């Protein structure tokens, strides 16, 4: 059980960062916190990463294009859209929508990696989709059909899809670099790609109100959590640790309901969250193939 403590802590840090995203709305510009976050992580990592970069420079040159794509999807698109989404949706909604990521990754793995379609994947997709539908509609599907999905929820759905694609490509490409080196290179990509958006966006500026948010995002969510997660995967294996990601919406909702945000849990959050998690667990546990004979 102690092996699972590290990935659980990582999930808790990332869940709290979803709440930080919401707190950042109005306190600092989305482009600002996105840029400052990765810049801080890059500056702190750099003294320790120069020697490993030199040791793996041949592999780095060979995989440079793939590393840029991974940094774009996982660090730039995913996190930037989450900051913008926080301006028009709740942290609880964001956490529940994010819990769709394993399901989206499974669908992409079937399409891109040739992974076999299972009965659990189909049943889980239907159940999870129903859960997210309940959440983004506020419990009224009729209202959703009339007014459409809110901007914040739509941005969070796109962000989650980007991270799911990131996860699948990470598995597909199997880049031959140490995990920490690969993480650092993606952080550098994020700094470079986010610089033009930062320069072109209106700025609030750093202040006593938003510096703690930047520090949390840069130190805990960008550096400590990935290290804890990688340690957990190494000790407990990817299959066991991936299941722990399903705790993210639970942690997010609990933190958001505290005096931090004062968000109230409505019945549709509970019902939608349970259905979404049930769908993901169903897809991961029910591995019976749809057909016994490969296409």
C-alpha positions as CSV (number, residue, x, y, z in Angstrom):
1,X,0.0,0.0,0.0
2,X,2.9,2.4,0.7
3,X,3.8,2.1,-3.0
4,X,0.5,3.7,-3.9
5,X,1.0,6.7,-1.5
6,X,3.2,8.5,-4.1
7,X,0.7,8.4,-7.0
8,X,-2.2,9.2,-4.6
9,X,-0.3,12.3,-3.5
10,X,0.3,13.2,-7.2
11,X,-3.4,13.0,-8.0
12,X,-4.2,15.1,-4.9
13,X,-1.8,17.8,-6.0
14,X,-3.2,17.8,-9.5
15,X,-6.8,17.9,-8.2
16,X,-5.8,20.9,-6.0
17,X,-4.3,22.5,-9.1
18,X,-7.7,22.4,-10.8
19,X,-8.9,24.5,-7.9
20,X,-5.9,26.8,-8.3
21,X,-6.9,27.2,-12.0
22,X,-10.3,28.5,-10.7
23,X,-8.7,30.8,-8.1
24,X,-6.4,32.2,-10.9
25,X,-9.5,33.4,-12.9
26,X,-9.5,37.1,-12.2
27,X,-6.3,37.1,-10.1
28,X,-4.0,36.7,-13.1
29,X,-4.3,36.3,-16.8
30,X,-4.5,32.8,-18.2
31,X,-1.5,33.4,-20.5
32,X,0.5,34.9,-17.6
33,X,0.1,32.0,-15.2
34,X,0.6,29.4,-17.9
35,X,3.9,31.0,-19.0
36,X,5.2,31.8,-15.4
37,X,4.3,28.3,-14.3
38,X,6.5,26.5,-16.9
39,X,9.2,29.2,-16.7
40,X,9.6,28.7,-13.0
41,X,9.8,24.9,-13.4
42,X,12.3,25.3,-16.2
43,X,14.6,27.6,-14.2
44,X,14.6,25.3,-11.2
45,X,15.1,22.1,-13.2
46,X,17.9,23.5,-15.5
47,X,20.9,23.3,-13.1
48,X,20.2,19.6,-12.6
49,X,19.4,18.7,-16.2
50,X,22.4,20.1,-18.2
51,X,24.5,17.0,-17.7
52,X,21.7,14.5,-18.6
53,X,20.9,16.5,-21.7
54,X,24.5,16.3,-22.9
55,X,24.5,12.6,-22.2
56,X,21.4,12.0,-24.3
57,X,21.9,14.6,-27.0
58,X,21.9,12.1,-29.8
59,X,18.5,10.7,-28.8
60,X,17.3,14.3,-28.2
61,X,18.1,15.3,-31.8
62,X,16.5,12.2,-33.2
63,X,13.2,12.7,-31.3
64,X,13.0,16.5,-31.3
65,X,9.9,16.7,-33.5
66,X,8.0,14.2,-31.3
67,X,9.1,16.0,-28.1
68,X,7.7,19.3,-29.5
69,X,4.3,17.6,-30.3
70,X,4.1,16.2,-26.8
71,X,5.0,19.5,-25.2
72,X,2.4,21.2,-27.3
73,X,-0.4,18.8,-26.4
74,X,0.4,18.1,-22.7
75,X,1.9,21.3,-21.5
76,X,0.6,24.0,-23.8
77,X,-2.9,23.1,-25.1
78,X,-4.1,21.1,-22.1
79,X,-3.1,23.5,-19.3
80,X,-3.7,26.7,-21.2
81,X,-7.3,25.7,-22.1
82,X,-7.9,24.7,-18.5
83,X,-6.9,28.2,-17.4
84,X,-9.3,29.8,-19.9
85,X,-12.1,27.3,-19.0
86,X,-11.8,28.3,-15.3
87,X,-13.3,31.7,-16.2
88,X,-16.7,30.2,-17.1
89,X,-17.1,26.9,-15.4
90,X,-16.7,25.5,-11.9
91,X,-13.7,23.6,-10.5
92,X,-16.1,20.7,-9.8
93,X,-17.2,20.5,-13.4
94,X,-13.6,20.7,-14.6
95,X,-12.6,17.8,-12.3
96,X,-15.5,15.6,-13.5
97,X,-14.8,16.4,-17.2
98,X,-11.1,15.6,-16.7
99,X,-12.0,12.2,-15.4
100,X,-13.0,11.3,-19.0
101,X,-9.4,11.3,-19.9
102,X,-8.8,7.6,-19.5
103,X,-11.9,6.8,-21.6
104,X,-10.7,9.2,-24.3
105,X,-7.2,7.7,-24.2
106,X,-8.7,4.2,-24.6
107,X,-10.7,5.3,-27.6
108,X,-7.6,6.8,-29.2
109,X,-5.5,3.8,-28.4
110,X,-8.0,1.6,-30.3
111,X,-7.8,4.0,-33.3
112,X,-4.0,4.7,-33.2
113,X,-2.4,1.7,-31.5
114,X,-4.7,-1.1,-32.8
115,X,-5.8,-1.9,-29.4
116,X,-8.8,-4.4,-29.5
117,X,-12.2,-3.0,-28.8
118,X,-13.8,-4.5,-25.7
119,X,-17.3,-4.8,-24.4
120,X,-16.2,-2.8,-21.4
121,X,-15.0,0.0,-23.6
122,X,-18.4,0.3,-25.3
123,X,-20.4,0.0,-22.1
124,X,-18.1,2.3,-20.2
125,X,-18.2,5.0,-22.9
126,X,-22.0,5.1,-22.8
127,X,-22.1,5.3,-19.0
128,X,-19.3,8.0,-18.8
129,X,-20.9,10.0,-21.6
130,X,-24.2,10.0,-19.7
131,X,-22.4,11.2,-16.6
132,X,-20.6,14.1,-18.3
133,X,-23.9,15.0,-20.1
134,X,-25.6,15.3,-16.8
135,X,-22.9,17.5,-15.4
136,X,-22.5,19.9,-18.3
137,X,-26.2,20.3,-18.6
138,X,-26.7,21.1,-15.0
139,X,-29.1,18.2,-14.7
140,X,-31.3,19.4,-17.6
141,X,-30.5,17.7,-20.9
142,X,-33.4,19.6,-22.5
143,X,-31.7,22.9,-21.5
144,X,-28.4,21.6,-23.0
145,X,-30.1,20.8,-26.3
146,X,-31.6,24.3,-26.3
147,X,-28.5,26.4,-25.3
148,X,-25.6,24.1,-26.1
149,X,-22.5,23.3,-24.0
150,X,-21.1,26.2,-22.0
151,X,-17.8,27.7,-23.2
152,X,-15.9,26.6,-20.1
153,X,-17.1,23.1,-20.3
154,X,-16.4,22.9,-24.0
155,X,-12.8,24.2,-23.5
156,X,-12.3,21.6,-20.8
157,X,-13.5,18.8,-23.0
158,X,-11.0,19.9,-25.7
159,X,-8.2,20.2,-23.1
160,X,-9.0,16.7,-21.8
161,X,-8.9,15.3,-25.4
162,X,-5.5,16.9,-25.9
163,X,-4.1,15.3,-22.8
164,X,-5.6,11.9,-23.8
165,X,-3.9,12.2,-27.2
166,X,-0.7,13.2,-25.4
167,X,-0.9,10.0,-23.3
168,X,-1.5,7.7,-26.3
169,X,1.3,9.3,-28.3
170,X,3.7,9.0,-25.3
171,X,2.9,5.2,-25.3
172,X,3.0,4.9,-29.1
173,X,6.4,6.6,-29.6
174,X,8.2,5.1,-26.6
175,X,10.9,7.9,-26.7
176,X,14.2,6.5,-25.4
177,X,15.0,9.1,-22.9
178,X,14.8,9.1,-19.1
179,X,11.4,10.2,-17.8
180,X,12.8,13.3,-16.0
181,X,14.8,14.4,-19.1
182,X,11.7,14.0,-21.3
183,X,9.6,16.0,-18.8
184,X,12.2,18.8,-18.7
185,X,12.3,19.0,-22.5
186,X,8.5,19.3,-22.7
187,X,8.7,22.1,-20.1
188,X,11.2,23.9,-22.3
189,X,8.9,23.5,-25.3
190,X,6.0,25.0,-23.3
191,X,8.1,28.0,-22.3
192,X,9.0,28.7,-26.0
193,X,5.5,28.1,-27.4
194,X,3.7,30.1,-24.7
195,X,6.0,33.1,-25.0
196,X,4.2,34.7,-28.0
197,X,0.8,34.2,-26.3
198,X,2.2,35.8,-23.1
199,X,3.6,38.8,-24.9
200,X,0.4,39.4,-26.9
201,X,-2.0,39.0,-24.0
202,X,-3.1,41.7,-21.6
203,X,-1.4,41.3,-18.2
204,X,-2.4,41.7,-14.6
205,X,1.1,41.5,-13.3
206,X,2.5,39.5,-10.3
207,X,1.1,40.5,-6.9
208,X,0.7,39.1,-3.4
209,X,-2.7,37.7,-4.5
210,X,-1.4,35.6,-7.4
211,X,2.2,34.8,-6.6
212,X,1.1,31.8,-4.4
213,X,-1.0,30.5,-7.3
214,X,2.0,30.6,-9.6
215,X,4.3,29.0,-7.0
216,X,1.8,26.2,-6.5
217,X,1.4,25.5,-10.2
218,X,5.1,25.8,-10.9
219,X,6.5,23.9,-7.9
220,X,3.9,21.4,-6.9
221,X,1.8,20.7,-10.1
222,X,4.6,21.0,-12.6
223,X,7.6,19.5,-10.7
224,X,6.7,17.5,-7.5
225,X,3.5,15.8,-8.8
226,X,5.2,14.4,-12.0
227,X,8.1,13.1,-9.9
228,X,5.7,11.4,-7.5
229,X,3.7,9.9,-10.3
230,X,6.8,8.5,-12.1
231,X,8.0,7.0,-8.8
232,X,4.7,5.4,-8.3
233,X,4.6,3.9,-11.8
234,X,8.1,2.5,-11.3
235,X,7.2,0.9,-8.0
236,X,3.5,-0.2,-8.4
237,X,3.3,-0.5,-12.2
238,X,1.3,1.6,-14.7
239,X,-2.0,-0.4,-14.5
240,X,-2.4,0.1,-10.8
241,X,-1.4,3.7,-10.8
242,X,-3.6,4.7,-13.7
243,X,-6.7,3.5,-11.8
244,X,-5.8,6.1,-9.1
245,X,-6.3,8.9,-11.6
246,X,-10.0,8.2,-11.1
247,X,-9.7,9.8,-7.7
248,X,-9.1,13.2,-9.2
249,X,-12.7,14.4,-9.6
250,X,-13.4,13.2,-6.0
251,X,-10.5,15.2,-4.6
252,X,-11.3,18.2,-6.8
253,X,-15.0,18.3,-5.7
254,X,-14.0,17.9,-2.0
255,X,-11.4,20.7,-2.1
256,X,-13.8,23.0,-4.1
257,X,-16.6,22.5,-1.6
258,X,-14.3,23.7,1.3
259,X,-14.0,27.4,2.2
260,X,-11.4,27.6,-0.6
261,X,-14.0,28.1,-3.3
262,X,-17.3,27.6,-1.5
263,X,-18.7,25.6,-4.4
264,X,-21.8,23.7,-3.6
265,X,-22.2,20.1,-4.7
266,X,-25.5,19.7,-6.5
267,X,-27.2,16.4,-7.2
268,X,-26.1,16.4,-10.8
269,X,-22.5,16.6,-9.7
270,X,-22.8,13.5,-7.6
271,X,-24.9,11.5,-10.1
272,X,-22.7,12.6,-13.1
273,X,-19.5,12.0,-11.2
274,X,-20.5,8.5,-10.1
275,X,-21.6,7.6,-13.6
276,X,-18.4,9.0,-15.2
277,X,-16.1,7.1,-12.7
278,X,-18.3,3.9,-13.1
279,X,-17.9,4.1,-16.9
280,X,-14.1,4.4,-16.7
281,X,-13.8,1.5,-14.2
282,X,-16.1,-0.6,-16.4
283,X,-13.9,0.0,-19.4
284,X,-10.7,-0.8,-17.5
285,X,-12.0,-3.9,-15.7
286,X,-14.2,-5.6,-18.3
287,X,-11.6,-6.7,-20.9
288,X,-13.7,-9.2,-22.9
289,X,-13.1,-8.5,-26.6
290,X,-16.0,-7.5,-28.8
291,X,-15.0,-10.2,-31.2
292,X,-12.9,-13.3,-30.7
293,X,-11.4,-13.1,-34.1
294,X,-9.2,-10.1,-35.0
295,X,-10.2,-8.1,-38.1
